[in-house]
Amino acid sequence: MSQIETIALLMGVSWASGINLYATILVLGLLNSTGYATLPADLQILSEPVVLLAAGFMYCVEFFADKTPGVDTAWDAIHSFIRIPAGAVLAAAAVGELHPAVQLSAFLLGGTVAAGAHATKAGSRVAINTSPEPFSNWIASLSEDVLVIAGLWSALMHPWVFLIAFIVFVMFALWLLPKVWRGVKHLIGALLNRFRGVGNTRAASTARLPPVAGSD
């Protein structure tokens, strides 16, 4: 692979892992096993049947969990500990044939990219979940699935196109994340105020109760 192809694959696998890890593994493994793409040696394991079966099963689970309001946020919280390290490992495997120093750099960079993509996805979902209807979750989740598939395809087949799109995504994430963070803090503050209000109301109601007859 050329340097541009390697960079596009490194960024592609880490970015896609931060959004949907199981779709990433499934797409890469299927493209490699069917001959539509040739992965580096350290990523060839993704084409093993047992890996494809496991990734396919988990993708089916995530497909439904990711489209259920509230469940998707809990799912994202759990996968903070899965997507980010997995993205780092896949990024390192994408340059596995190069010098160990390059592989370590790819591991660190891949983990950072996966963390940024995961934060963008999870944060936007928290904002979407403030809407009572479920359709926005379905649209967002389906869009993410399509984005991962298209992104990986372009990273392998049209690396320059992917890298340009990736730069646009990074700029969008840098613009979005501060707004999402402010929204999340506002939402948490509103929930805390509501709980405090309920607690104060109960305390006030208890204080107004008349004394029980016969008590001191």
MDAnalysis code that builds the backbone (N, CA, C; Angstrom):
import MDAnalysis as mda
import numpy as np

u = mda.Universe.empty(648, n_residues=216, atom_resindex=np.repeat(np.arange(216), 3), trajectory=True)
u.add_TopologyAttr("name", ["N", "CA", "C"] * 216)
u.add_TopologyAttr("resid", np.arange(1, 217))
u.add_TopologyAttr("resname", ["MET", "SER", "GLN", "ILE", "GLU", "THR", "ILE", "ALA", "LEU", "LEU", "MET", "GLY", "VAL", "SER", "TRP", "ALA", "SER", "GLY", "ILE", "ASN", "LEU", "TYR", "ALA", "THR", "ILE", "LEU", "VAL", "LEU", "GLY", "LEU", "LEU", "ASN", "SER", "THR", "GLY", "TYR", "ALA", "THR", "LEU", "PRO", "ALA", "ASP", "LEU", "GLN", "ILE", "LEU", "SER", "GLU", "PRO", "VAL", "VAL", "LEU", "LEU", "ALA", "ALA", "GLY", "PHE", "MET", "TYR", "CYS", "VAL", "GLU", "PHE", "PHE", "ALA", "ASP", "LYS", "THR", "PRO", "GLY", "VAL", "ASP", "THR", "ALA", "TRP", "ASP", "ALA", "ILE", "HIS", "SER", "PHE", "ILE", "ARG", "ILE", "PRO", "ALA", "GLY", "ALA", "VAL", "LEU", "ALA", "ALA", "ALA", "ALA", "VAL", "GLY", "GLU", "LEU", "HIS", "PRO", "ALA", "VAL", "GLN", "LEU", "SER", "ALA", "PHE", "LEU", "LEU", "GLY", "GLY", "THR", "VAL", "ALA", "ALA", "GLY", "ALA", "HIS", "ALA", "THR", "LYS", "ALA", "GLY", "SER", "ARG", "VAL", "ALA", "ILE", "ASN", "THR", "SER", "PRO", "GLU", "PRO", "PHE", "SER", "ASN", "TRP", "ILE", "ALA", "SER", "LEU", "SER", "GLU", "ASP", "VAL", "LEU", "VAL", "ILE", "ALA", "GLY", "LEU", "TRP", "SER", "ALA", "LEU", "MET", "HIS", "PRO", "TRP", "VAL", "PHE", "LEU", "ILE", "ALA", "PHE", "ILE", "VAL", "PHE", "VAL", "MET", "PHE", "ALA", "LEU", "TRP", "LEU", "LEU", "PRO", "LYS", "VAL", "TRP", "ARG", "GLY", "VAL", "LYS", "HIS", "LEU", "ILE", "GLY", "ALA", "LEU", "LEU", "ASN", "ARG", "PHE", "ARG", "GLY", "VAL", "GLY", "ASN", "THR", "ARG", "ALA", "ALA", "SER", "THR", "ALA", "ARG", "LEU", "PRO", "PRO", "VAL", "ALA", "GLY", "SER", "ASP"])
u.atoms.positions = np.array([
    [0.835, -1.196, 0.000],
    [0.000, 0.000, 0.000],
    [0.871, 1.247, 0.000],
    [0.414, 2.293, -0.715],
    [1.130, 3.554, -0.715],
    [0.923, 4.265, 0.615],
    [1.679, 5.329, 0.828],
    [1.566, 6.065, 2.080],
    [0.172, 6.677, 2.244],
    [-0.367, 7.217, 1.158],
    [-1.704, 7.816, 1.224],
    [-2.744, 6.754, 1.540],
    [-2.638, 5.587, 0.937],
    [-3.576, 4.502, 1.204],
    [-3.476, 4.040, 2.654],
    [-2.251, 3.966, 3.173],
    [-2.062, 3.543, 4.563],
    [-2.641, 4.574, 5.530],
    [-2.400, 5.854, 5.266],
    [-2.937, 6.907, 6.135],
    [-4.459, 6.902, 6.100],
    [-5.030, 6.743, 4.897],
    [-6.490, 6.722, 4.777],
    [-7.078, 5.530, 5.519],
    [-6.432, 4.368, 5.418],
    [-6.927, 3.186, 6.124],
    [-6.799, 3.360, 7.626],
    [-5.671, 3.910, 8.076],
    [-5.461, 4.156, 9.517],
    [-6.562, 5.053, 10.071],
    [-6.774, 6.187, 9.399],
    [-7.804, 7.121, 9.849],
    [-9.195, 6.511, 9.713],
    [-9.393, 5.754, 8.634],
    [-10.708, 5.172, 8.388],
    [-11.135, 4.167, 9.439],
    [-10.233, 3.250, 9.790],
    [-10.615, 2.208, 10.752],
    [-10.812, 2.786, 12.151],
    [-9.986, 3.769, 12.528],
    [-10.129, 4.354, 13.865],
    [-11.373, 5.223, 13.939],
    [-11.629, 6.022, 12.910],
    [-12.829, 6.873, 12.869],
    [-14.094, 6.029, 12.879],
    [-14.149, 5.010, 12.010],
    [-15.337, 4.163, 11.929],
    [-15.547, 3.364, 13.211],
    [-14.465, 2.934, 13.859],
    [-14.589, 2.183, 15.114],
    [-15.215, 3.035, 16.205],
    [-14.943, 4.328, 16.203],
    [-15.528, 5.204, 17.202],
    [-17.026, 5.389, 17.023],
    [-17.525, 5.124, 15.819],
    [-18.953, 5.272, 15.549],
    [-19.674, 3.936, 15.689],
    [-19.178, 2.912, 15.028],
    [-19.798, 1.586, 15.092],
    [-18.709, 0.539, 14.881],
    [-18.169, 0.024, 15.963],
    [-17.049, -0.912, 15.899],
    [-17.411, -2.191, 15.161],
    [-18.581, -2.737, 15.456],
    [-18.930, -4.038, 14.884],
    [-19.194, -3.938, 13.387],
    [-19.793, -2.846, 12.946],
    [-19.973, -2.629, 11.510],
    [-18.623, -2.468, 10.825],
    [-17.687, -1.822, 11.501],
    [-16.345, -1.633, 10.943],
    [-15.659, -2.970, 10.696],
    [-15.664, -3.826, 11.709],
    [-15.028, -5.140, 11.571],
    [-15.733, -5.966, 10.509],
    [-17.046, -5.927, 10.495],
    [-17.825, -6.718, 9.543],
    [-17.565, -6.265, 8.110],
    [-17.575, -4.958, 7.877],
    [-17.355, -4.444, 6.522],
    [-15.943, -4.759, 6.038],
    [-14.952, -4.507, 6.870],
    [-13.573, -4.785, 6.470],
    [-13.363, -6.273, 6.204],
    [-13.892, -7.115, 7.091],
    [-13.727, -8.554, 6.903],
    [-14.400, -9.064, 5.647],
    [-15.604, -8.573, 5.359],
    [-16.328, -9.008, 4.162],
    [-15.655, -8.506, 2.887],
    [-15.198, -7.266, 2.889],
    [-14.518, -6.736, 1.703],
    [-13.251, -7.521, 1.408],
    [-12.528, -7.898, 2.465],
    [-11.292, -8.647, 2.267],
    [-11.567, -10.083, 1.838],
    [-12.536, -10.727, 2.473],
    [-12.809, -12.134, 2.169],
    [-13.427, -12.329, 0.783],
    [-14.139, -11.319, 0.292],
    [-14.757, -11.411, -1.032],
    [-13.847, -10.908, -2.144],
    [-12.689, -10.387, -1.781],
    [-11.732, -9.946, -2.783],
    [-11.923, -8.536, -3.284],
    [-12.870, -7.783, -2.716],
    [-13.073, -6.401, -3.149],
    [-11.981, -5.479, -2.635],
    [-11.293, -5.895, -1.588],
    [-10.191, -5.114, -1.034],
    [-9.171, -6.076, -0.441],
    [-7.939, -5.609, -0.350],
    [-6.869, -6.406, 0.251],
    [-6.337, -5.658, 1.465],
    [-6.568, -6.216, 2.628],
    [-6.144, -5.573, 3.865],
    [-4.692, -5.920, 4.185],
    [-4.021, -5.094, 4.981],
    [-2.674, -5.441, 5.448],
    [-2.681, -6.755, 6.217],
    [-1.511, -7.348, 6.342],
    [-1.408, -8.689, 6.938],
    [-2.004, -8.742, 8.343],
    [-1.766, -7.715, 9.145],
    [-2.249, -7.739, 10.524],
    [-3.753, -7.558, 10.639],
    [-4.415, -7.151, 9.547],
    [-5.872, -7.021, 9.556],
    [-6.565, -8.192, 8.856],
    [-5.792, -9.128, 8.343],
    [-6.379, -10.276, 7.657],
    [-7.243, -11.125, 8.579],
    [-6.953, -11.063, 9.865],
    [-7.721, -11.850, 10.841],
    [-9.196, -11.470, 10.849],
    [-9.514, -10.260, 10.384],
    [-10.907, -9.825, 10.370],
    [-11.751, -10.647, 9.402],
    [-11.100, -11.362, 8.482],
    [-11.834, -12.192, 7.520],
    [-12.100, -13.599, 8.028],
    [-11.583, -13.941, 9.208],
    [-11.830, -15.273, 9.758],
    [-13.321, -15.446, 10.057],
    [-13.886, -16.620, 9.727],
    [-15.335, -16.827, 9.922],
    [-15.814, -16.560, 11.335],
    [-15.038, -16.963, 12.343],
    [-15.471, -16.768, 13.724],
    [-15.535, -15.274, 14.066],
    [-14.612, -14.488, 13.508],
    [-14.622, -13.044, 13.740],
    [-15.829, -12.416, 13.050],
    [-16.093, -12.847, 11.822],
    [-17.245, -12.318, 11.084],
    [-18.559, -12.662, 11.778],
    [-18.651, -13.881, 12.302],
    [-19.879, -14.287, 13.006],
    [-20.075, -13.459, 14.279],
    [-18.995, -13.288, 15.040],
    [-19.097, -12.506, 16.275],
    [-19.450, -11.055, 15.972],
    [-18.780, -10.468, 14.969],
    [-19.059, -9.077, 14.610],
    [-20.477, -8.932, 14.067],
    [-20.921, -9.912, 13.262],
    [-22.275, -9.858, 12.721],
    [-23.331, -9.944, 13.808],
    [-23.115, -10.817, 14.781],
    [-24.068, -10.957, 15.884],
    [-24.139, -9.669, 16.703],
    [-22.970, -9.121, 17.049],
    [-22.950, -7.907, 17.858],
    [-23.494, -6.706, 17.074],
    [-23.294, -6.716, 15.763],
    [-23.867, -5.632, 14.960],
    [-25.392, -5.697, 15.000],
    [-25.940, -6.903, 14.960],
    [-27.401, -7.047, 15.045],
    [-27.921, -6.542, 16.393],
    [-27.199, -6.862, 17.469],
    [-27.598, -6.377, 18.791],
    [-27.540, -4.858, 18.826],
    [-26.441, -4.290, 18.323],
    [-26.285, -2.834, 18.340],
    [-27.287, -2.154, 17.407],
    [-27.672, -2.824, 16.327],
    [-28.613, -2.241, 15.375],
    [-29.909, -1.847, 16.074],
    [-30.382, -2.701, 16.970],
    [-31.635, -2.408, 17.679],
    [-31.390, -1.535, 18.918],
    [-30.310, -1.802, 19.655],
    [-30.019, -0.999, 20.844],
    [-29.769, 0.452, 20.473],
    [-29.126, 0.664, 19.337],
    [-28.750, 2.011, 18.926],
    [-29.933, 2.836, 18.430],
    [-31.058, 2.186, 18.227],
    [-32.239, 2.887, 17.714],
    [-33.336, 3.029, 18.768],
    [-33.009, 2.700, 20.012],
    [-33.960, 2.819, 21.109],
    [-33.556, 3.978, 22.000],
    [-34.386, 5.035, 22.105],
    [-34.030, 6.190, 22.930],
    [-33.720, 5.787, 24.371],
    [-32.648, 6.296, 24.903],
    [-32.225, 5.963, 26.257],
    [-31.289, 4.767, 26.270],
    [-31.693, 3.702, 25.607],
    [-30.833, 2.519, 25.517],
    [-29.569, 2.855, 24.732],
    [-29.714, 3.682, 23.682],
    [-28.556, 4.034, 22.873],
    [-27.503, 4.795, 23.681],
    [-27.951, 5.667, 24.580],
    [-27.008, 6.411, 25.419],
    [-26.283, 5.482, 26.390],
    [-27.021, 4.547, 26.997],
    [-26.390, 3.569, 27.887],
    [-25.408, 2.688, 27.113],
    [-25.797, 2.313, 25.909],
    [-24.934, 1.490, 25.052],
    [-23.644, 2.248, 24.715],
    [-23.781, 3.522, 24.374],
    [-22.607, 4.334, 24.063],
    [-21.703, 4.476, 25.281],
    [-22.306, 4.636, 26.469],
    [-21.505, 4.779, 27.688],
    [-20.667, 3.522, 27.929],
    [-21.270, 2.363, 27.769],
    [-20.538, 1.104, 27.945],
    [-19.429, 0.980, 26.909],
    [-19.737, 1.378, 25.673],
    [-18.772, 1.202, 24.587],
    [-17.680, 2.261, 24.560],
    [-17.721, 3.193, 25.511],
    [-16.578, 4.096, 25.668],
    [-15.323, 3.304, 25.994],
    [-15.497, 2.161, 26.657],
    [-14.364, 1.321, 27.056],
    [-14.047, 0.245, 26.025],
    [-14.788, 0.219, 24.911],
    [-14.586, -0.807, 23.891],
    [-14.168, -0.187, 22.566],
    [-14.907, 0.816, 22.103],
    [-14.636, 1.389, 20.783],
    [-13.274, 2.068, 20.710],
    [-12.920, 2.811, 21.753],
    [-11.685, 3.598, 21.700],
    [-10.443, 2.705, 21.673],
    [-10.283, 1.752, 22.608],
    [-9.107, 0.875, 22.505],
    [-9.120, 0.007, 21.260],
    [-10.313, -0.432, 20.818],
    [-10.386, -1.236, 19.600],
    [-9.954, -0.422, 18.389],
    [-10.371, 0.851, 18.339],
    [-9.940, 1.712, 17.249],
    [-8.435, 1.892, 17.225],
    [-7.830, 2.004, 18.411],
    [-6.376, 2.137, 18.508],
    [-5.672, 0.876, 18.009],
    [-6.198, -0.292, 18.389],
    [-5.592, -1.563, 17.971],
    [-5.714, -1.752, 16.456],
    [-6.890, -1.444, 15.893],
    [-7.070, -1.587, 14.444],
    [-6.179, -0.614, 13.683],
    [-6.008, 0.592, 14.214],
    [-5.127, 1.564, 13.562],
    [-3.683, 1.070, 13.561],
    [-3.249, 0.506, 14.674],
    [-1.891, -0.030, 14.741],
    [-1.720, -1.202, 13.785],
    [-2.752, -2.039, 13.663],
    [-2.686, -3.174, 12.745],
    [-2.652, -2.721, 11.293],
    [-3.234, -1.558, 11.005],
    [-3.245, -1.056, 9.634],
    [-1.843, -0.706, 9.138],
    [-0.915, -0.431, 10.067],
    [0.469, -0.107, 9.689],
    [1.421, -1.128, 10.285],
    [0.928, -2.332, 10.540],
    [1.699, -3.345, 11.251],
    [2.986, -3.752, 10.580],
    [3.089, -3.565, 9.252],
    [4.293, -3.983, 8.537],
    [5.393, -2.933, 8.601],
    [5.100, -1.773, 9.156],
    [6.084, -0.701, 9.232],
    [6.870, -0.782, 10.543],
    [7.705, 0.206, 10.793],
    [8.563, 0.240, 11.980],
    [7.708, 0.262, 13.251],
    [8.167, -0.403, 14.327],
    [7.399, -0.390, 15.582],
    [7.068, 1.005, 16.090],
    [7.950, 1.975, 15.859],
    [7.672, 3.343, 16.286],
    [6.467, 3.907, 15.537],
    [6.373, 3.580, 14.255],
    [5.226, 4.018, 13.458],
    [3.961, 3.332, 13.953],
    [4.094, 2.066, 14.313],
    [2.947, 1.316, 14.818],
    [2.448, 1.906, 16.144],
    [3.365, 2.280, 17.021],
    [2.973, 2.897, 18.282],
    [2.311, 4.249, 18.046],
    [2.867, 5.024, 17.124],
    [2.269, 6.319, 16.795],
    [0.861, 6.141, 16.238],
    [0.689, 5.115, 15.400],
    [-0.632, 4.836, 14.843],
    [-1.607, 4.422, 15.936],
    [-1.124, 3.666, 16.911],
    [-1.965, 3.257, 18.042],
    [-2.475, 4.477, 18.806],
    [-1.574, 5.401, 19.101],
    [-1.951, 6.605, 19.844],
    [-2.888, 7.494, 19.024],
    [-2.552, 7.680, 17.758],
    [-3.376, 8.519, 16.895],
    [-4.743, 7.884, 16.667],
    [-4.743, 6.568, 16.461],
    [-6.005, 5.866, 16.241],
    [-6.922, 5.940, 17.439],
    [-6.357, 5.828, 18.639],
    [-7.168, 5.951, 19.844],
    [-7.768, 7.339, 19.988],
    [-7.001, 8.351, 19.620],
    [-7.494, 9.732, 19.700],
    [-8.623, 9.965, 18.706],
    [-8.434, 9.487, 17.481],
    [-9.473, 9.649, 16.457],
    [-10.737, 8.894, 16.853],
    [-10.578, 7.675, 17.337],
    [-11.739, 6.889, 17.765],
    [-12.466, 7.576, 18.915],
    [-11.705, 8.161, 19.842],
    [-12.325, 8.869, 20.965],
    [-13.108, 10.081, 20.480],
    [-12.547, 10.818, 19.524],
    [-13.253, 11.973, 18.993],
    [-14.527, 11.592, 18.263],
    [-14.460, 10.533, 17.452],
    [-15.654, 10.082, 16.737],
    [-16.712, 9.560, 17.705],
    [-16.268, 8.820, 18.721],
    [-17.204, 8.296, 19.716],
    [-17.859, 9.424, 20.499],
    [-17.066, 10.431, 20.898],
    [-17.623, 11.556, 21.649],
    [-18.645, 12.322, 20.812],
    [-18.349, 12.483, 19.525],
    [-19.285, 13.184, 18.642],
    [-20.585, 12.407, 18.517],
    [-20.473, 11.098, 18.324],
    [-21.670, 10.265, 18.200],
    [-22.470, 10.256, 19.505],
    [-21.805, 9.953, 20.616],
    [-22.505, 9.828, 21.896],
    [-23.094, 11.159, 22.336],
    [-22.350, 12.243, 22.153],
    [-22.852, 13.546, 22.556],
    [-24.053, 13.987, 21.753],
    [-24.006, 13.753, 20.453],
    [-25.152, 14.124, 19.621],
    [-26.375, 13.289, 19.972],
    [-26.173, 12.041, 20.374],
    [-27.301, 11.188, 20.779],
    [-27.960, 11.691, 22.045],
    [-27.167, 12.191, 22.979],
    [-27.751, 12.755, 24.195],
    [-28.655, 13.921, 23.847],
    [-28.201, 14.757, 22.905],
    [-29.020, 15.891, 22.475],
    [-30.282, 15.425, 21.762],
    [-30.153, 14.415, 20.924],
    [-31.309, 13.895, 20.173],
    [-32.325, 13.283, 21.122],
    [-31.847, 12.658, 22.201],
    [-32.754, 11.987, 23.143],
    [-33.635, 12.953, 23.932],
    [-33.351, 14.252, 23.838],
    [-34.246, 15.213, 24.481],
    [-35.563, 15.332, 23.730],
    [-35.585, 14.829, 22.490],
    [-36.831, 14.824, 21.711],
    [-37.636, 13.587, 22.080],
    [-38.951, 13.727, 22.322],
    [-39.743, 12.583, 22.796],
    [-40.013, 11.522, 21.728],
    [-39.961, 11.901, 20.450],
    [-40.283, 10.919, 19.402],
    [-39.041, 10.083, 19.069],
    [-39.237, 8.833, 18.610],
    [-38.100, 7.949, 18.349],
    [-37.530, 8.070, 16.941],
    [-38.215, 8.808, 16.047],
    [-37.814, 8.798, 14.643],
    [-36.439, 9.424, 14.432],
    [-36.124, 10.456, 15.225],
    [-34.818, 11.091, 15.083],
    [-33.697, 10.118, 15.441],
    [-33.926, 9.244, 16.427],
    [-32.924, 8.217, 16.764],
    [-32.727, 7.243, 15.619],
    [-33.833, 6.813, 15.017],
    [-33.745, 5.875, 13.904],
    [-32.970, 6.486, 12.736],
    [-33.300, 7.738, 12.419],
    [-32.631, 8.399, 11.297],
    [-31.146, 8.573, 11.581],
    [-30.825, 9.005, 12.806],
    [-29.423, 9.205, 13.175],
    [-28.648, 7.893, 13.123],
    [-29.232, 6.824, 13.656],
    [-28.544, 5.534, 13.687],
    [-28.333, 4.976, 12.283],
    [-29.370, 5.029, 11.454],
    [-29.240, 4.537, 10.082],
    [-28.219, 5.364, 9.299],
    [-28.212, 6.666, 9.538],
    [-27.238, 7.529, 8.869],
    [-25.820, 7.161, 9.275],
    [-25.629, 6.842, 10.555],
    [-24.301, 6.441, 11.023],
    [-23.866, 5.128, 10.386],
    [-24.794, 4.175, 10.246],
    [-24.458, 2.902, 9.604],
    [-24.008, 3.122, 8.162],
    [-24.771, 3.931, 7.440],
    [-24.428, 4.220, 6.044],
    [-23.099, 4.967, 5.965],
    [-22.883, 5.902, 6.905],
    [-21.650, 6.693, 6.920],
    [-20.431, 5.804, 7.136],
    [-20.542, 4.831, 8.037],
    [-19.421, 3.928, 8.305],
    [-19.099, 3.089, 7.069],
    [-20.124, 2.522, 6.448],
    [-19.908, 1.682, 5.265],
    [-19.296, 2.498, 4.122],
    [-19.885, 3.676, 3.860],
    [-19.378, 4.521, 2.782],
    [-17.972, 5.026, 3.085],
    [-17.716, 5.367, 4.353],
    [-16.406, 5.867, 4.726],
    [-15.307, 4.828, 4.558],
    [-15.582, 3.600, 5.000],
    [-14.589, 2.537, 4.850],
    [-14.354, 2.197, 3.384],
    [-15.424, 2.179, 2.610],
    [-15.295, 1.903, 1.177],
    [-14.409, 2.953, 0.505],
    [-14.670, 4.214, 0.807],
    [-13.881, 5.272, 0.182],
    [-12.443, 5.269, 0.697],
    [-12.232, 4.921, 1.983],
    [-10.867, 4.853, 2.515],
    [-10.042, 3.807, 1.783],
    [-10.685, 2.717, 1.386],
    [-9.979, 1.639, 0.690],
    [-9.886, 1.874, -0.814],
    [-10.934, 2.436, -1.395],
    [-10.990, 2.566, -2.852],
    [-10.586, 3.962, -3.347],
    [-10.894, 4.974, -2.565],
    [-10.617, 6.356, -2.981],
    [-10.041, 7.116, -1.778],
    [-8.796, 6.844, -1.417],
    [-8.224, 7.396, -0.184],
    [-8.226, 8.921, -0.129],
    [-7.973, 9.591, -1.254],
    [-7.968, 11.051, -1.242],
    [-9.353, 11.601, -0.922],
    [-10.366, 10.981, -1.489],
    [-11.746, 11.417, -1.221],
    [-12.055, 11.263, 0.260],
    [-11.652, 10.123, 0.826],
    [-11.907, 9.903, 2.255],
    [-11.180, 10.923, 3.110],
    [-9.908, 11.193, 2.812],
    [-9.136, 12.108, 3.641],
    [-9.731, 13.515, 3.630],
    [-10.230, 13.951, 2.484],
    [-10.891, 15.254, 2.422],
    [-12.160, 15.239, 3.274],
    [-12.952, 14.170, 3.132],
    [-14.172, 14.053, 3.937],
    [-13.835, 13.951, 5.422],
    [-12.740, 13.288, 5.748],
    [-12.328, 13.144, 7.145],
    [-11.964, 14.501, 7.750],
    [-11.289, 15.345, 6.984],
    [-10.950, 16.687, 7.459],
    [-12.222, 17.486, 7.723],
    [-13.208, 17.336, 6.844],
    [-14.492, 18.019, 7.042],
    [-15.150, 17.524, 8.326],
    [-15.093, 16.206, 8.575],
    [-15.672, 15.640, 9.800],
    [-14.976, 16.192, 11.038],
    [-13.661, 16.286, 11.003],
    [-12.917, 16.808, 12.150],
    [-13.323, 18.249, 12.444],
    [-13.454, 19.060, 11.399],
    [-13.876, 20.448, 11.581],
    [-15.291, 20.515, 12.158],
    [-16.168, 19.625, 11.664],
    [-17.538, 19.581, 12.176],
    [-17.550, 19.161, 13.643],
    [-16.736, 18.166, 13.999],
    [-16.684, 17.688, 15.386],
    [-16.155, 18.780, 16.314],
    [-15.135, 19.523, 15.868],
    [-14.597, 20.601, 16.692],
    [-15.634, 21.700, 16.909],
    [-16.498, 21.910, 15.932],
    [-17.569, 22.899, 16.083],
    [-18.704, 22.369, 16.954],
    [-19.016, 21.074, 16.807],
    [-20.181, 20.503, 17.478],
    [-19.940, 20.181, 18.941],
    [-18.783, 19.607, 19.264],
    [-18.565, 19.078, 20.613],
    [-18.724, 20.121, 21.720],
    [-18.194, 21.342, 21.578],
    [-18.440, 22.328, 22.651],
    [-19.914, 22.630, 22.844],
    [-20.676, 22.686, 21.755],
    [-22.116, 22.940, 21.863],
    [-22.817, 21.768, 22.544],
    [-22.432, 20.557, 22.166],
    [-23.026, 19.369, 22.783],
    [-22.700, 19.330, 24.271],
    [-21.453, 19.658, 24.631],
    [-21.043, 19.633, 26.030],
    [-21.849, 20.637, 26.847],
    [-22.075, 21.837, 26.278],
    [-22.889, 22.823, 26.985],
    [-24.324, 22.334, 27.139],
    [-24.832, 21.672, 26.092],
    [-26.188, 21.129, 26.174],
    [-26.305, 20.031, 27.218],
    [-25.290, 19.154, 27.273],
    [-25.295, 18.070, 28.264],
    [-25.239, 18.641, 29.676],
    [-24.398, 19.650, 29.900],
    [-24.316, 20.273, 31.232],
    [-25.643, 20.929, 31.600],
    [-26.283, 21.560, 30.624],
    [-27.585, 22.183, 30.892],
    [-28.623, 21.124, 31.244],
    [-28.594, 19.988, 30.511],
    [-29.545, 18.910, 30.773],
    [-29.320, 18.307, 32.154],
    [-28.070, 18.068, 32.515],
    [-27.764, 17.514, 33.832],
    [-28.190, 18.486, 34.927],
    [-27.925, 19.770, 34.706],
    [-28.334, 20.777, 35.690],
    [-29.836, 20.822, 35.867],
    [-30.579, 20.717, 34.753],
    [-32.041, 20.722, 34.827],
    [-32.550, 19.508, 35.595],
    [-31.948, 18.345, 35.350],
    [-32.361, 17.137, 36.062],
    [-32.064, 17.249, 37.554],
    [-30.892, 17.776, 37.897],
    [-30.549, 17.942, 39.313],
    [-31.496, 18.918, 39.999],
    [-31.825, 19.998, 39.307],
    [-32.765, 20.966, 39.882],
    [-34.141, 20.346, 40.091],
    [-34.534, 19.479, 39.149],
    [-35.836, 18.821, 39.291],
    [-35.843, 17.897, 40.495],
    [-34.766, 17.111, 40.662],
    [-34.688, 16.212, 41.818],
    [-34.650, 17.005, 43.128],
    [-33.920, 18.117, 43.120],
    [-33.867, 18.941, 44.323],
    [-35.240, 19.530, 44.627],
    [-35.958, 19.920, 43.566],
    [-37.304, 20.459, 43.760],
    [-38.243, 19.432, 44.337],
    [-38.155, 18.190, 43.859],
    [-38.988, 17.123, 44.409],
    [-38.650, 16.872, 45.867],
    [-37.344, 16.879, 46.179],
    [-36.929, 16.654, 47.562],
    [-37.380, 17.764, 48.484],
    [-37.279, 19.004, 48.010],
    [-37.717, 20.130, 48.833],
    [-39.221, 20.117, 49.048],
    [-39.977, 19.724, 48.002],
    [-41.430, 19.641, 48.125],
    [-41.834, 18.596, 49.146],
    [-41.171, 17.449, 49.125],
    [-41.480, 16.398, 50.096],
    [-41.140, 16.848, 51.506],
    [-40.004, 17.539, 51.650],
    [-39.597, 18.004, 52.983],
    [-40.594, 19.030, 53.520],
    [-41.055, 19.906, 52.628],
    [-42.015, 20.917, 53.057],
    [-43.347, 20.283, 53.432],
    [-43.767, 19.275, 52.668],
    [-45.022, 18.586, 52.973],
    [-44.942, 17.877, 54.310],
    [-43.806, 17.264, 54.607],
    [-43.612, 16.571, 55.873],
    [-43.647, 17.565, 57.041],
    [-43.046, 18.738, 56.817],
    [-42.998, 19.734, 57.890],
    [-44.383, 20.281, 58.211],
    [-45.291, 20.303, 57.231],
    [-46.620, 20.843, 57.451],
    [-47.608, 19.846, 58.040],
    [-47.190, 18.567, 58.181],
    [-48.104, 17.553, 58.714],
    [-48.428, 17.883, 60.167],
    [-49.715, 17.756, 60.551],
    [-50.072, 18.019, 61.957],
    [-49.546, 16.940, 62.882],
    [-49.269, 17.294, 64.125],
    [-48.742, 16.280, 65.068],
    [-49.755, 15.186, 65.328],
    [-49.279, 13.998, 65.540],
    [-50.146, 12.858, 65.797],
    [-50.699, 12.970, 67.217],
    [-51.966, 12.738, 67.356],
    [-52.610, 12.825, 68.671],
    [-51.949, 11.885, 69.659],
    [-51.669, 12.389, 70.858],
    [-51.086, 11.555, 71.901],
    [-49.577, 11.546, 71.880],
    [-48.964, 12.195, 70.874],
    [-47.515, 12.194, 70.829],
    [-46.992, 13.380, 71.619],
    [-45.696, 13.310, 72.016],
    [-45.096, 14.403, 72.788],
    [-44.917, 15.643, 71.916],
])
